């Protein structure tokens, strides 16, 4: 499998790692799009869900109606303790880096798998759901701090029979263990990790860790 540039997704922001600088005392993004001051090792076990789900979706594919189209997905879900995350970031070379999970020592594997999907005609056929992954119980109590991270490492291989093109991509998503709650200015335990992909007619691939709003063919 070919490997292309890896991108990190912080919250809803897509940031290429080349030239990326991460402040050691701030999380990358808050809900207003700025920076949130990080209080190191802030104990927050209430922000850790007992179990989390993983939903991977192929939101668009020009050749979705062609039965020869298929999608292969390999994934690993990790927890990265706050201290280990910032130690890893500080060790990256200046000028940018394309990190892999192996560059984050202390990561805790939550789940892994590989799936192949075909046909890809309906939204249901283009969605893979993994439910009930144990989370909180796998994390040592003292590591249940607010500013740790969840990592999704993925590799996709998508063959579009209409375009007669195979799209390869490998990368990682990073997101905090918490998310905005229904109460204003409040956060709650994150219960679902998303990985969404969409193939464009030029053969390029869209990627996101936001919950998909639409699932279409082109």
C-alpha positions in Angstrom: 0.0 0.0 0.0 1.3 3.5 -0.9 1.5 6.0 1.9 0.8 9.7 1.3 1.1 12.8 3.5 -0.4 12.4 6.9 -2.7 15.0 8.2 -3.8 15.7 11.8 -7.3 16.8 12.5 -7.7 18.9 15.7 -11.4 19.4 16.5 -12.9 20.5 13.2 -9.7 22.0 11.8 -7.6 20.2 9.1 -4.0 21.1 9.6 -1.1 19.8 7.5 1.8 18.8 9.7 4.4 20.4 7.6 5.5 23.5 9.5 3.0 22.8 12.3 3.9 24.3 15.7 1.8 23.1 18.7 2.0 25.3 21.8 3.0 23.2 24.8 0.6 25.1 27.0 -2.5 25.1 24.8 -4.8 22.7 23.2 -5.1 23.3 19.4 -8.6 24.6 19.2 -11.6 25.5 21.2 -15.2 25.9 20.1 -14.6 29.5 19.1 -11.7 28.5 16.9 -8.9 30.0 19.1 -6.7 28.4 21.7 -7.7 27.1 25.1 -5.3 27.4 27.9 -4.2 24.0 29.1 -4.0 23.2 32.8 -1.5 20.4 32.9 -2.7 17.1 34.4 -6.1 18.3 35.3 -7.9 15.2 36.6 -11.2 14.8 34.9 -12.5 11.2 35.0 -16.0 12.4 34.3 -14.9 13.2 30.8 -14.1 9.6 30.0 -16.9 7.5 28.6 -17.1 3.9 29.8 -17.4 2.8 26.2 -16.9 4.5 22.8 -18.2 3.7 19.3 -16.3 4.0 16.1 -18.1 5.0 12.9 -16.3 5.0 9.5 -18.2 6.2 6.5 -17.6 6.5 2.8 -19.7 9.6 2.2 -19.4 10.0 -1.5 -18.2 7.8 -4.4 -18.8 8.5 -8.1 -19.0 4.8 -8.8 -21.1 3.8 -5.8 -23.7 2.2 -8.0 -21.2 0.0 -9.8 -21.0 -3.4 -8.0 -17.3 -3.7 -8.8 -16.5 -0.8 -6.5 -15.1 -1.7 -3.1 -13.6 -0.2 0.0 -10.9 -1.7 2.4 -10.3 -0.1 5.8 -7.7 -0.9 8.4 -7.9 1.0 11.7 -6.5 1.2 15.2 -7.9 3.3 18.0 -5.5 4.5 20.7 -5.5 6.6 23.8 -2.5 8.8 24.3 -1.8 10.1 27.9 -1.4 13.8 28.1 2.2 13.8 29.3 3.2 11.3 26.6 1.4 13.3 23.9 3.3 16.5 24.7 6.6 14.7 25.1 6.1 13.2 21.6 5.2 16.6 20.0 8.2 18.3 21.5 10.5 15.6 20.0 9.3 16.1 16.4 11.8 17.9 14.2 11.4 21.6 13.6 9.8 22.5 10.3 7.1 19.9 10.5 6.7 16.2 10.7 4.4 13.4 9.5 4.1 11.3 12.7 2.9 7.7 13.0 1.4 6.0 16.0 4.8 4.5 16.8 6.1 8.0 17.6 3.7 8.3 20.5 5.2 6.1 23.3 2.8 5.1 26.0 -0.2 4.9 23.7 -2.9 2.4 24.8 -4.5 0.3 22.1 -8.3 0.3 22.5 -9.4 -1.6 19.3 -8.1 -2.6 15.9 -9.5 -4.3 12.8 -9.8 -4.6 9.1 -12.9 -4.5 7.0 -13.8 -4.8 3.3 -17.1 -3.4 2.0 -18.8 -4.2 -1.3 -21.2 -3.4 -2.8 -21.3 0.3 -1.9 -24.7 1.4 -3.3 -26.5 2.5 -0.2 -25.4 4.7 2.8 -25.7 1.6 5.0 -23.4 -0.4 2.8 -20.8 2.4 3.0 -20.9 2.7 6.8 -18.9 0.6 9.2 -19.9 0.8 12.9 -18.0 -0.7 15.8 -19.9 -0.3 19.1 -19.1 -0.7 22.8 -15.3 -0.4 22.8 -14.2 -0.5 26.4 -12.5 2.8 27.2 -12.4 4.2 30.7 -11.5 0.9 32.3 -8.4 0.6 30.1 -7.0 3.9 31.2 -5.1 4.1 34.5 -6.9 6.4 36.9 -4.1 9.0 37.1 -4.0 9.3 33.3 -7.7 10.3 33.1 -6.8 14.0 32.6 -8.6 16.5 30.4 -6.0 17.2 27.9 -5.1 13.8 26.7 -5.9 12.5 23.2 -7.7 9.8 21.3 -6.0 8.7 18.1 -7.5 7.0 15.1 -4.9 5.5 12.8 -6.3 4.4 9.5 -5.4 3.1 6.0 -8.0 3.1 3.2 -8.0 1.5 -0.2 -11.0 2.5 -2.4 -11.6 1.2 -5.9 -14.0 3.3 -7.9 -15.2 1.2 -10.9 -16.6 4.3 -12.7 -13.4 6.3 -12.5 -11.3 3.1 -12.9 -9.1 4.5 -10.1 -7.8 3.1 -6.8 -7.3 5.6 -4.1 -4.9 4.8 -1.2 -4.4 6.9 1.9 -3.0 6.4 5.4 -3.1 8.9 8.2 -4.1 9.7 11.8 -6.8 11.7 13.5 -6.4 13.2 16.9 -9.2 14.5 19.2 -9.8 15.2 22.9 -11.7 12.6 25.0 -14.4 15.2 25.5 -16.7 17.2 23.3 -19.2 20.1 23.5 -22.4 19.2 25.4 -25.9 20.4 25.0 -25.3 22.9 27.8 -23.6 26.1 26.7 -19.9 26.4 27.6 -19.9 22.8 29.0 -18.2 19.7 27.8 -19.0 16.0 28.2 -17.4 12.7 27.6 -17.0 11.9 23.9 -18.9 8.7 23.0 -18.2 8.3 19.3 -15.1 8.6 17.1 -15.8 9.3 13.4 -13.7 8.7 10.3 -15.3 9.9 7.0 -13.9 9.7 3.5 -15.2 10.9 0.2 -13.8 10.3 -3.3 -14.0 13.2 -5.8 -14.3 12.9 -9.5 -10.6 13.9 -10.0 -9.6 10.9 -7.8 -8.7 13.0 -4.8 -9.8 12.0 -1.3 -11.6 14.1 1.3 -11.0 13.1 5.0 -12.7 14.2 8.2 -13.2 13.1 11.8 -16.4 15.2 12.0 -19.8 13.4 12.1 -20.9 13.3 8.4 -23.9 15.4 7.5 -24.7 13.8 4.2 -23.9 10.6 2.4 -24.2 10.9 -1.4 -23.2 9.6 -4.8 -22.0 12.0 -7.5 
